[in-house]
Amino acid sequence: LADHRREEAMSWAENMPEGSRGQALEGVVDRLVNDDPVRAAEWLASMDASEINLDGAIGELVRGSVSSDPFLAATWVAGISDNRNRTRYYHRVIGSWMQTDAPAATQFIQTNEVPDSIRRRFLQNTDQ
């Protein structure tokens, strides 16, 4: 998205009625994350999660950034409110990250709160 179109889309999504805002945010993040995952994360961070469920938008951010910035993706997984989906995303992100940079993924697991199933699956062959 061009910068001015990106800002217009972000403003549009932010001003959608409450019932439609989550889906609008998800759509904008889907587009934005391909061009600028850090900007997408910053924008999402400015949202009030107490006002709207951001799980869909966070999922788009995670899916769109896992290849280019797995640390960013893994960090955002913690923001998913649904436990089952959060665990599923951790498995996906950490699994992918272990294939490209196992030491960094291992360090993330060791220094962040992640589900026990993640620790068991990915740290079974490393020093904990």
HELIX and SHEET records of a PDB file:
HELIX    1   1 ASP A    3  GLU A   14  1                                  12    
HELIX    2   2 GLU A   18  ASP A   35  1                                  18    
HELIX    3   3 PRO A   37  ALA A   45  1                                   9    
HELIX    4   4 ASP A   55  SER A   65  1                                  11    
HELIX    5   5 PRO A   70  VAL A   77  1                                   8    
HELIX    6   6 ASN A   83  THR A  111  1                                  29    
HELIX    7   7 ASP A  116  LEU A  123  1                                   8    
END                                                                             
